[in-house]
Amino acid sequence: MKRLPLLGLTFLAGCIFSTRAPQPPDASATFIWTPATTPGYLIQNLTGALKILDAPDYKRVFISPTEAASNGTMTFSFSPSSNISPSSRGIFTPSNWSVTNEGAWVTTLAGQLPPNSQITLLLTDTVIDQSANSASLSYNYVVYTPASTSSSVIPGVVQGSLQFQLAFITTDEGTKEWRIVSWTDGLPRSGTGPTWSDLKVDLSS
């Protein structure tokens, strides 16, 4: 079992009456993509983009159709948790759900929340099985969202377990990076409640 490192930023304060060194970006307002040369950096990008609901960078963690075409026969897929109703499961068939849909639910959530709202993703009990060009990552997760929105009520907490299948590919920019090829959502290993699949259903209807 291998746990991913936690990375942090240190903010420097200076006197307003003296010349100040350049300040690091405000992590609450912006997100800077780190080339995903390791699975750990890819997950860091995932949590960072989700924190500020940055849909374009969130979509970058998944293999794009053009990357899939140039790297062989790979198609992104999302498999929902078992508690999802049969009618809702149809949302996630390969013909209906794509990387575009992944970005869309993030955009929808951002539009229903007050400006500058943030969500928090906690990943625990990390299990990594990695080879040179592929990796399987398993986690327990908890997603915290502001519960009150402008048009509906989104669960304040969703939790469950998940597994990512990753591939080390040549990106559209010509770099070598890790991308998520498939995502399998699961019920919490302990406790009950809505899962990430429920959240995606709520924001896709």
N, C-alpha and C positions, 0 to 999 in steps of 0.2 A: 504494500500500500504506500502511495506517495502523495504527499499533500503539496498543493501549489503554494508558492510564496505569496505573502501579502506585500504589496508595494504601496508606498505612501509618498506624499509630497510634503516638503517642509517649506513653510512660507516665511519670508524674511520681512521684518518691519524696519523702517528707517525714519529718522527725524524729518519732519516736514520742512525744517529750516536748513537742511543740508542736501547735497546731491545724493540721490538714491540709486542704488544698483538696479538694473532691470528686474522687474518683478515676475515671478512665474505666473502662468495663466491661472485664473480663478477656476478651480476644478468644479465649482458649483455651476458655472456658466458656460463652460466649454469642454470639449473632449478632444484629445490629440491621439490619433491612431498610432499605435506602435506596430511596426511590421511584425506579423505573426509568424516569426521564425521558430517558435516553440508553441506547443499546445497551451502552456501557461500564459503566453502573451495573447493568444487568441481569446482565452477566457477573460483576461484582463480587459481586452477590447469590448467583449460582450457586456460585461458588467458596467463598464464606463459609459458605453453608448446608451444602455438602458437607463442608467441613473438619470440622465438628462433628457431621455426620450429623443435621442438623435437617430431618427429612422434611417437616413442614408448610411451612416457608419455601422449601425446595427445590421443592416442588410449585408455589409461587407464581410461579416463573419461566416456567411454561408456561401457555398460554391454557386457562382452565377451560371446562367445557361451558356454563355460564351466560354467560360473557363471549363465547364463540363465537356463542351464539345471539343475543346483543344487538348484535354487531358484524358480522353477516353470516354467510355459510356458510363457517366455518373449523373444521376438526377437527384436533386434535393427532395427529401420526403420528411413529413411529420406524421408520426403515429400517435394518436391521442390516447389518453388514459382510459381504462376500462369502464369508468363510471359515466362516460359520455353516452347519451342516448343514441339509438341507431340513426335517427334523423340528423342529429348533429354530427355524427361520425362522417356522414357524407360530405361535409364541408372539407374534410381533410384528405379526400382521395387525391392521388397524384395528378389527376386531370383538373382538379379544382384548387389545390393548394400549392403555392410556389413561394420562392423568395420574395416576390412582389407582395404576396399576401402577408408574409412576415413583417415587411415594412409597413403595410397598411394598418395593421392593428396597433402598432406603436404610434403612428400618426393619429389614428382615431382617439387613442387614449390621451395623447397630448392635447388634442382639441377639446376634450371634455374636462380638462383640469385647469385650474388657475395658472396664469403665466408663471414660469420658473418653477413649477412643481417638479419634484423628483421622486423616483421610486428606488427602492433598495432591493437588491438581489443578494441573498446569502446562500452560498454553496458549501456544504459540509460533507463529511465522510467520503472524501475523494478517493476514487480508485482509477488508476491509469494503466492501460495495457498498450504499450507503444512499440512499434517497429520503425523501420526507416521511413516508410511512406504512408503509414496508416496508424491510427490510434483509436482506442475506445476509452471514453471518459464517462464515469458514472458518479452521480451526486445525489444527495438529498438537497432539496432547495426550499427556500421560503422567499416569496416576493411580497414586499410591503408596498401598497399603493395608497394615496390619499383616498379615503372612502367616498367622500361627497364630491360629485361632479356636477357640471352644469345641466346635463340632460338625463342622467341616470345615476344609479348607485352601483359602483363597481366594488367587488369584494376588497376589503381593506387588506386581507391576507390570503394568499393562495400558497399551497404547499404540496409537495409530492416528491417523487424521485424521477430521475431522468438519466438517459444515456445518449451521449453524442458519439457518432462515428465520424472521424476526421480523416482527411486525406491531405498529404503534402504535395501541393500542385504548383504549376507555373501559372501565376495570376495574369489578369488582363494587362497589368503594367509590366509584365516580364520578370517579376520577382518570384522567388520560391517561398511560399507561405502555406500555413495550415488553414484549412477551411472545413466547416461543418457540412457533411454530406447527408447525414440523416439524424433525426431527433426522435427518440422514443420517450413519451411521457408516461409516468406511472403514478399510482396512488402513493400517499405517504407511507413510509415503512412503519410508522406509528402514528396514531391519531387519525382524524377524519377532517373533511372540509373540501372546499373547491380546489381544483388543481389548475395548473397553467392552461390545460386544455379548456377548462370552463371559462377562463379569462379570455382566451382567444375566441371562443364561441360568442361570448357576450359582446365582444368588440368587432365581430364580423357579421353580425345579424342586422 
